[in-house]
Amino acid sequence: MTTLKSLKSDVSTTSDDRLTLHVCETISRWRYDDLPPEVVKSAKLFMIDTLGVIAGACNAPGILALNRRLARWEQNGAATGLLGKRRYSPPTAALANGTAAHALEFDDMHDAARVHGYCTVLPSVLAAAEDKGHVSGKDFLLAMVAGAELNARLGITCYDSISQGWHSTCLFGIMAGAVAAGRVLGLDDGERLLNALGIAFHQAGGTLESADGVLSKRLGPGFAARSAVLSAFLAADGMTGPRRPLEGKAGMFALYQRGQVRREKLTLGLGQEWQLLDYCYKPFPSGRINHNIILLAIEFTNAGIKPGDVKHGRILLGRVNREVVGKPYAPGANPTIDAQFNACYSFARALIDGTVDLNSYQIEKVVDPEVLALTSRLVVEEDPSMDPWAMPHAKVELTLTDGRTIARRRDVMKGSREDPLTEQEAMAKLRHCMAFGLHAAPADADRLAQTVMTLERQDDAAQAIVSVFPLAPEPAARKSDHA
């Protein structure tokens, strides 16, 4: 446990009608020099990871179309859309970068909170810092920590958000991004941060209907980051927002969560115990729920099981996980997205290839006849013995053509603190993403990583980041851009 007496937060002294203000007041008192080294390092590593994933998304379906549309409307703004180094207004740059950060389903995940954190917070902070200019590396990192921590805590507090039909990354990311951008803009008192968060809440949304195989799913974090930036700037200009956006009669807890919240999780240990240390790297570009399924398939492959050996199989998940990825695999108009959010495809692709990476979601892979044949022999079922809200639990039972039945189970997620990626694996992911999307050399990836790891030395953090992000040639329109 990390203890910072100067940042102490005591939930027992917080009246219920000033909960949001208390959170904002606590965060407003944070200073870079008070942050534990492991917290700063974690923020840096996930910034690197997010920038890599943005690079990898250069040619992802919908990304080229989005940037071309935005560029028709804006050309000389104060912030940068990293893909193509286009100049946009700060809200529009946040939209472009936030969408790219989520487009590959390769961005970080807080498993307990069920939120992607940095895909909204980093675009919000980067856009605000570019517009303000000369934001130091220390101030940039402090804002990142504030946003990432609040995002995770909102997700843990509102533990049943997905069952209520919300895409938690969008719903909580807009408020976390507004607070982070607000810190960049000098909103260093609770009242003004509350205005930023409240204005953001007034725009909050993002439902799971967009998780149904459509491209708007990847727009969600972009929408959240765009509105977060706008909210922070309006608060800086004196606009006021609702006083009780979380705890009010029509606030987040009552209106969006129907009272299914654990309020103490929001403030208990705030500034002492860091939830951001539990963000996880994604080793595979797929919905996080699928990751243990993929690893189980790889284990079966390594044990000598071949696709043709499988007569039929059962993938067993907890209730919420099954609801998200448990449909039969039937690729439709957006087959890449169908594959990213399907347990049967994830297992089949990993069993066939022995690995999963960005190439696993190219069009020829997701409609491969061999994978379609194997997925037709797989079903996903709910295991009532598994915690219905827990992310990690997965079990696979296979009946083989020789009559044997074999089963494997995983309860720890790769990329978490319990089973972390090694430094070599994290750098390999960065290089893979940057080469895949931008045809960047390993040296380009190394330069970007080094810049972020020494960001506290920079006088202008945003400029330092933008300057080392590689520029790719404008790609030609492709059929996959609309697939």
Phi and psi in degrees as a GROMACS rama.xvg file:
@    title "Ramachandran Plot"
@    xaxis  label "Phi"
@    yaxis  label "Psi"
@TYPE xy
-96.1916  126.281  THR-2
-115.284  126.294  THR-3
-126.478  97.3671  LEU-4
-59.122  -33.2764  LYS-5
-70.0676  -15.505  SER-6
-112.871  19.4247  LEU-7
-60.5942  138.266  LYS-8
-127.782  128.818  SER-9
-119.686  107.556  ASP-10
-63.5548  -26.4474  VAL-11
-67.4515  -20.487  SER-12
-97.7808  4.42884  THR-13
-97.7716  115.979  THR-14
-70.3112  150.458  SER-15
-64.199  -27.0992  ASP-16
-89.1811  6.83138  ASP-17
-134.341  30.3167  ARG-18
-62.4924  -49.2507  LEU-19
-64.1885  -41.481  THR-20
-61.2361  -41.2922  LEU-21
-59.9804  -44.0614  HIS-22
-60.2824  -46.88  VAL-23
-66.1057  -38.1188  CYS-24
-64.0791  -41.0388  GLU-25
-63.125  -48.2568  THR-26
-65.922  -32.2677  ILE-27
-66.0713  -21.8315  SER-28
-87.6042  -8.27292  ARG-29
-68.228  140.598  TRP-30
-129.451  147.766  ARG-31
-54.6776  -44.2817  TYR-32
-67.6856  -13.7768  ASP-33
-89.0504  -11.7546  ASP-34
-73.596  136.408  LEU-35
-63.7725  145.187  PRO-36
-56.0447  -37.6525  PRO-37
-68.6243  -27.7828  GLU-38
-70.8376  -45.1984  VAL-39
-62.8123  -44.1791  VAL-40
-61.9887  -41.5873  LYS-41
-60.9928  -44.0849  SER-42
-60.457  -42.1651  ALA-43
-61.9387  -46.5776  LYS-44
-62.8827  -39.7219  LEU-45
-76.711  -25.0031  PHE-46
-64.1354  -44.8221  MET-47
-59.3908  -46.2704  ILE-48
-59.2697  -43.9003  ASP-49
-66.9812  -41.8299  THR-50
-62.7287  -38.0312  LEU-51
-63.3913  -42.681  GLY-52
-67.0495  -37.9693  VAL-53
-58.0729  -45.4262  ILE-54
-59.9252  -42.3317  ALA-55
-64.5906  -23.0491  GLY-56
-86.8908  7.84872  ALA-57
-51.4291  -40.4173  CYS-58
-113.305  19.0556  ASN-59
-67.4434  149.155  ALA-60
-51.38  128.9  PRO-61
92.1446  -22.4856  GLY-62
-72.3668  -44.0901  ILE-63
-62.9104  -43.2878  LEU-64
-62.0277  -42.2121  ALA-65
-61.6273  -49.1284  LEU-66
-66.4678  -36.1061  ASN-67
-65.666  -39.5  ARG-68
-65.1189  -47.5661  ARG-69
-62.3171  -39.1719  LEU-70
-68.1835  -24.6602  ALA-71
-69.0641  -27.2209  ARG-72
-97.0064  -28.0259  TRP-73
-138.417  138.069  GLU-74
-139.276  -13.6924  GLN-75
-135.073  41.4359  ASN-76
-80.576  -179.89  GLY-77
-91.618  0.696469  ALA-78
-134.434  170.378  ALA-79
-118.377  127.853  THR-80
-81.8529  114.224  GLY-81
-61.4131  -35.7729  LEU-82
-78.6547  107.198  LEU-83
92.3317  -3.68254  GLY-84
51.2349  43.0964  LYS-85
-77.8414  147.875  ARG-86
-98.4536  121.323  ARG-87
-128.556  168.971  TYR-88
-65.3383  157.913  SER-89
-55.1453  -46.4279  PRO-90
-61.5055  -38.169  PRO-91
-71.0393  -38.4908  THR-92
-61.5044  -40.4333  ALA-93
-64.2281  -38.5045  ALA-94
-60.6061  -48.8307  LEU-95
-64.086  -46.0203  ALA-96
-73.5025  -37.0352  ASN-97
-66.2456  -38.0592  GLY-98
-65.4049  -45.4179  THR-99
-62.5012  -37.0624  ALA-100
-63.7319  -23.5655  ALA-101
-107.843  -6.04329  HIS-102
-67.424  -28.2299  ALA-103
-95.2269  -2.30195  LEU-104
54.0693  37.7678  GLU-105
-118.006  2.56934  PHE-106
-83.8181  162.732  ASP-107
-54.7818  165.832  ASP-108
-145.659  136.685  MET-109
-98.3105  105.016  HIS-110
-61.9752  -43.7884  ASP-111
-68.0821  -38.2225  ALA-112
-83.7769  -17.8695  ALA-113
56.591  42.889  ARG-114
-127.565  145.927  VAL-115
-88.1678  123.739  HIS-116
-93.892  -52.9774  GLY-117
-80.1609  -14.1764  TYR-118
-69.5143  -20.1108  CYS-119
-102.433  -39.6154  THR-120
-70.9471  -46.7204  VAL-121
-62.9484  -48.3978  LEU-122
-59.6077  -34.7137  PRO-123
-66.2843  -47.3945  SER-124
-67.4352  -42.8421  VAL-125
-62.0652  -44.4964  LEU-126
-65.9649  -43.5565  ALA-127
-65.1562  -40.3622  ALA-128
-68.6043  -37.7196  ALA-129
-63.4409  -42.74  GLU-130
-68.0749  -42.687  ASP-131
-67.5281  -41.9499  LYS-132
83.1158  140.069  GLY-133
55.6388  41.433  HIS-134
-81.6419  123.128  VAL-135
-66.8311  158.733  SER-136
-59.0812  -37.6339  GLY-137
-65.0307  -43.9479  LYS-138
-67.3331  -36.4976  ASP-139
-61.8897  -48.2998  PHE-140
-66.2566  -38.3891  LEU-141
-60.5878  -43.4834  LEU-142
-62.9589  -40.602  ALA-143
-60.7806  -44.6134  MET-144
-62.1487  -44.5886  VAL-145
-59.259  -46.6451  ALA-146
-68.697  -44.5024  GLY-147
-64.4417  -39.8843  ALA-148
-66.9002  -45.6148  GLU-149
-63.5754  -40.3536  LEU-150
-58.5312  -48.0242  ASN-151
-63.5641  -43.3381  ALA-152
-66.6217  -37.2162  ARG-153
-62.2374  -40.4914  LEU-154
-65.9727  -39.6684  GLY-155
-70.774  -37.0895  ILE-156
-65.2574  -45.9309  THR-157
-96.2236  68.7415  CYS-158
-68.2871  -19.714  TYR-159
-110.227  24.1603  ASP-160
-62.8215  -39.8454  SER-161
-64.0539  -40.6744  ILE-162
-64.7233  -24.7759  SER-163
-79.802  -5.19946  GLN-164
98.3429  10.7595  GLY-165
-99.4781  145.527  TRP-166
-85.7529  101.845  HIS-167
-58.7192  -34.3097  SER-168
-58.0164  -41.0899  THR-169
-75.1325  -46.3919  CYS-170
-62.5767  -43.6684  LEU-171
-92.108  -27.1679  PHE-172
-64.4108  -32.9166  GLY-173
-64.9695  -40.0229  ILE-174
-74.8275  -41.9398  MET-175
-64.0084  -41.0578  ALA-176
-64.9836  -36.0005  GLY-177
-67.0682  -41.1693  ALA-178
-65.6827  -41.8224  VAL-179
-63.5711  -48.2586  ALA-180
-64.0428  -34.5817  ALA-181
-61.7233  -39.0418  GLY-182
-64.0062  -37.4957  ARG-183
-60.4907  -39.9946  VAL-184
-83.6476  5.26446  LEU-185
87.0759  18.5789  GLY-186
-80.3681  78.6708  LEU-187
-103.751  29.8295  ASP-188
-133.991  155.885  ASP-189
-62.6176  -37.2963  GLY-190
-62.7393  -45.941  GLU-191
-72.9709  -35.1092  ARG-192
-64.8627  -36.8077  LEU-193
-61.6639  -39.6953  LEU-194
-62.0588  -42.4202  ASN-195
-62.4405  -46.4143  ALA-196
-64.959  -41.3973  LEU-197
-66.481  -41.1297  GLY-198
-64.5864  -38.1032  ILE-199
-63.225  -43.8484  ALA-200
-59.0805  -35.2025  PHE-201
-60.5646  -18.0434  HIS-202
-111.43  1.87323  GLN-203
-68.0108  142.597  ALA-204
-174.188  -160.127  GLY-205
111.099  97.0488  GLY-206
-102.916  162.841  THR-207
-73.9789  -3.72958  LEU-208
-59.6655  -27.9646  GLU-209
-79.5228  -2.48202  SER-210
-87.3927  7.50891  ALA-211
-96.2678  53.7147  ASP-212
71.881  32.2831  GLY-213
-126.087  156.18  VAL-214
-70.8724  -20.7719  LEU-215
-64.6011  -17.3205  SER-216
-56.4513  -44.8718  LYS-217
-73.5094  -17.5384  ARG-218
-73.7348  -21.5642  LEU-219
-54.0619  -54.0763  GLY-220
-62.8895  -30.6794  PRO-221
-65.2642  -44.9572  GLY-222
-59.427  -43.4868  PHE-223
-62.8812  -45.2328  ALA-224
-65.8305  -40.8856  ALA-225
-58.1762  -48.8704  ARG-226
-70.9706  -30.6241  SER-227
-62.5599  -45.8342  ALA-228
-63.9685  -46.8439  VAL-229
-57.6398  -42.8761  LEU-230
-63.1994  -43.546  SER-231
-63.8909  -43.2353  ALA-232
-66.4614  -39.5629  PHE-233
-65.3204  -38.9241  LEU-234
-64.3726  -39.1024  ALA-235
-64.2252  -28.8344  ALA-236
-86.0912  1.56514  ASP-237
102.955  1.38311  GLY-238
-70.1754  139.62  MET-239
-104.239  155.499  THR-240
-126.366  177.822  GLY-241
-57.5193  145.086  PRO-242
-79.0344  -28.0665  ARG-243
-129.259  62.2094  ARG-244
-65.4642  -23.6268  PRO-245
-95.1762  -52.4546  LEU-246
-95.5278  -3.46763  GLU-247
-68.6203  168.914  GLY-248
-57.7272  -35.5885  LYS-249
-114.33  31.2608  ALA-250
-88.3119  -174.746  GLY-251
-56.5289  -45.7561  MET-252
-66.4212  -44.3009  PHE-253
-80.4364  -45.9675  ALA-254
-81.4844  -42.8321  LEU-255
-93.2545  -30.5785  TYR-256
-108.683  -5.27471  GLN-257
54.0857  34.7254  ARG-258
80.893  -0.199095  GLY-259
-82.4654  74.2496  GLN-260
-139.242  157.683  VAL-261
-118.342  87.1909  ARG-262
-59.5221  -33.2134  ARG-263
-63.4465  -23.5061  GLU-264
-67.6115  -23.006  LYS-265
-72.5744  -38.0866  LEU-266
-115.031  -19.3341  THR-267
-63.5343  116.491  LEU-268
75.443  13.27  GLY-269
-61.7096  118.821  LEU-270
92.4476  -3.78648  GLY-271
-118.055  -46.2814  GLN-272
-113.246  126.515  GLU-273
-106.912  107.226  TRP-274
-67.7437  -24.7033  GLN-275
-64.4651  -17.5927  LEU-276
-70.9225  -10.0545  LEU-277
-101.847  9.91889  ASP-278
-65.2608  147.664  TYR-279
-120.087  143.008  CYS-280
-75.6964  140.156  TYR-281
-90.2593  117.456  LYS-282
-78.1683  -14.6696  PRO-283
-131.42  143.878  PHE-284
-83.2324  68.7882  PRO-285
-151.423  161.795  SER-286
-49.2163  135.093  GLY-287
-56.1684  -33.4507  ARG-288
-56.9449  -31.9258  ILE-289
-76.0265  -11.5603  ASN-290
-65.5476  -42.7149  HIS-291
-70.525  -28.7275  ASN-292
-64.1132  -43.0755  ILE-293
-61.5543  -45.1947  ILE-294
-65.2399  -35.8934  LEU-295
-65.2784  -40.0555  LEU-296
-62.7831  -41.2011  ALA-297
-63.6786  -38.2434  ILE-298
-62.133  -42.4056  GLU-299
-63.1012  -42.463  PHE-300
-59.9794  -45.568  THR-301
-65.3883  -21.9256  ASN-302
-87.4066  2.38887  ALA-303
96.968  5.37193  GLY-304
-78.9389  128.848  ILE-305
-108.557  157.049  LYS-306
-53.5844  -40.2302  PRO-307
-68.1688  -13.475  GLY-308
-79.2838  -14.89  ASP-309
-89.9364  113.646  VAL-310
-76.8566  -48.9607  LYS-311
-162.712  162.835  HIS-312
-146.326  154.401  GLY-313
-120.032  129.497  ARG-314
-105.891  118.832  ILE-315
-107.146  125.909  LEU-316
-136.203  163.698  LEU-317
-68.6549  167.317  GLY-318
-57.1763  -52.7148  ARG-319
-64.8237  -41.9851  VAL-320
-60.2488  -43.455  ASN-321
-63.6193  -38.3082  ARG-322
-62.6522  -31.9576  GLU-323
-83.2307  -41.8581  VAL-324
-123.301  12.5605  VAL-325
-94.3457  5.53203  GLY-326
-70.394  152.896  LYS-327
-57.7702  146.068  PRO-328
-79.904  115.339  TYR-329
-144.196  83.3992  ALA-330
-58.6435  133.074  PRO-331
-116.638  -132.432  GLY-332
-68.3015  -27.3426  ALA-333
-122.993  71.7557  ASN-334
-62.7196  -30.8968  PRO-335
-60.7443  -44.4912  THR-336
-68.6296  -39.8479  ILE-337
-56.3591  -41.0173  ASP-338
-70.154  -39.4791  ALA-339
-62.5693  -27.7479  GLN-340
-116.751  39.1503  PHE-341
-134.822  123.756  ASN-342
-67.3489  -38.7965  ALA-343
-66.3085  -44.1553  CYS-344
-62.2127  -44.3652  TYR-345
-57.4837  -46.6058  SER-346
-64.9844  -46.1728  PHE-347
-63.8611  -45.8357  ALA-348
-61.4615  -42.0405  ARG-349
-69.4342  -36.5603  ALA-350
-68.6786  -37.1429  LEU-351
-70.1196  -46.1949  ILE-352
-97.4995  -19.2497  ASP-353
76.9054  7.15855  GLY-354
-164.263  165.179  THR-355
-139.751  129.555  VAL-356
-147.454  -165.261  ASP-357
-62.466  -28.6865  LEU-358
-68.1448  -19.775  ASN-359
-68.8068  -13.0557  SER-360
-115.624  18.2705  TYR-361
-73.2397  154.105  GLN-362
-57.0426  -38.2338  ILE-363
-67.6203  -23.9967  GLU-364
-79.9094  -42.6009  LYS-365
-75.8867  -15.138  VAL-366
-114.963  16.6487  VAL-367
-57.9516  126.212  ASP-368
-55.6804  -35.5504  PRO-369
-64.9213  -40.2681  GLU-370
-71.0123  -35.7599  VAL-371
-65.3159  -38.3197  LEU-372
-65.6289  -42.8613  ALA-373
-69.5274  -41.7362  LEU-374
-63.325  -28.1179  THR-375
-67.585  -15.892  SER-376
-101.74  10.4363  ARG-377
-117.913  145.499  LEU-378
-132.736  153.346  VAL-379
-113.066  129.6  VAL-380
-130.529  154.735  GLU-381
-80.7885  134.808  GLU-382
-103.7  106.574  ASP-383
-65.7833  -14.3032  PRO-384
-79.1558  -13.2887  SER-385
-87.4856  143.819  MET-386
-55.2644  120.474  ASP-387
-63.7953  -21.4766  PRO-388
-102.621  -10.823  TRP-389
-75.509  139.154  ALA-390
-77.1055  -42.1552  MET-391
-74.1609  -30.6795  PRO-392
-67.7887  130.025  HIS-393
-153.849  141.322  ALA-394
-138.489  141.955  LYS-395
-127.468  129.42  VAL-396
-116.493  125.506  GLU-397
-116.4  133.593  LEU-398
-103.213  121.474  THR-399
-93.9667  161.933  LEU-400
-65.8091  -19.8101  THR-401
-88.4934  6.74003  ASP-402
95.3966  -11.9485  GLY-403
-73.9468  151.627  ARG-404
-120.082  126.052  THR-405
-128.056  150.67  ILE-406
-143.726  147.347  ALA-407
-140.829  152.399  ARG-408
-139.842  146.468  ARG-409
-131.395  139.644  ARG-410
-127.859  6.20149  ASP-411
-128.093  137.065  VAL-412
-93.6198  131.28  MET-413
-63.8465  134.831  LYS-414
98.1989  -7.77949  GLY-415
-87.7934  176.47  SER-416
-64.9489  -26.9235  ARG-417
-75.3804  -27.3521  GLU-418
-144.112  70.1208  ASP-419
-73.8184  156.606  PRO-420
-70.6927  142.593  LEU-421
-74.7017  164.477  THR-422
-58.6196  -37.8976  GLU-423
-65.9191  -40.4827  GLN-424
-66.2628  -39.9013  GLU-425
-64.7039  -41.855  ALA-426
-69.3217  -34.9453  MET-427
-63.6533  -38.7772  ALA-428
-63.8918  -45.7783  LYS-429
-58.5004  -47.6588  LEU-430
-65.0832  -39.2209  ARG-431
-61.338  -47.1385  HIS-432
-62.2985  -45.809  CYS-433
-70.2387  -34.6671  MET-434
-71.1999  -39.9775  ALA-435
-64.0688  -45.2148  PHE-436
-89.8829  -38.3083  GLY-437
-117.555  0.741641  LEU-438
55.7919  33.5992  HIS-439
-79.2903  149.255  ALA-440
-80.4195  158.489  ALA-441
-53.2961  -35.4751  PRO-442
-62.601  -33.0634  ALA-443
-65.8154  -41.3512  ASP-444
-64.9205  -42.6336  ALA-445
-62.8761  -38.6121  ASP-446
-66.2324  -42.1749  ARG-447
-63.0723  -45.5952  LEU-448
-61.4493  -42.7225  ALA-449
-64.5387  -37.7965  GLN-450
-62.5796  -45.1735  THR-451
-69.5348  -39.1424  VAL-452
-67.1895  -17.7657  MET-453
-116.327  26.6037  THR-454
-63.2088  -30.0466  LEU-455
-62.6337  -15.045  GLU-456
-86.8368  -7.81211  ARG-457
-86.6018  140.383  GLN-458
-81.833  -25.8408  ASP-459
-135.299  90.2927  ASP-460
-65.1164  -42.7685  ALA-461
-62.3724  -44.4987  ALA-462
-62.929  -38.276  GLN-463
-62.4507  -41.6101  ALA-464
-68.9005  -48.5238  ILE-465
-61.5575  -38.3495  VAL-466
-67.7797  -27.6647  SER-467
-98.9521  -0.480957  VAL-468
-79.6025  122.404  PHE-469
-64.2515  148.861  PRO-470
-100.014  126.754  LEU-471
-102.129  148.735  ALA-472
-60.7482  148.522  PRO-473
-60.9789  118.209  GLU-474
-77.7537  155.206  PRO-475
-73.8321  152.679  ALA-476
-61.4528  138.925  ALA-477
-125.382  155.402  ARG-478
-57.8683  -36.5835  LYS-479
-65.2202  -18.6638  SER-480
-67.5571  -18.7996  ASP-481
-116.728  8.34272  HIS-482
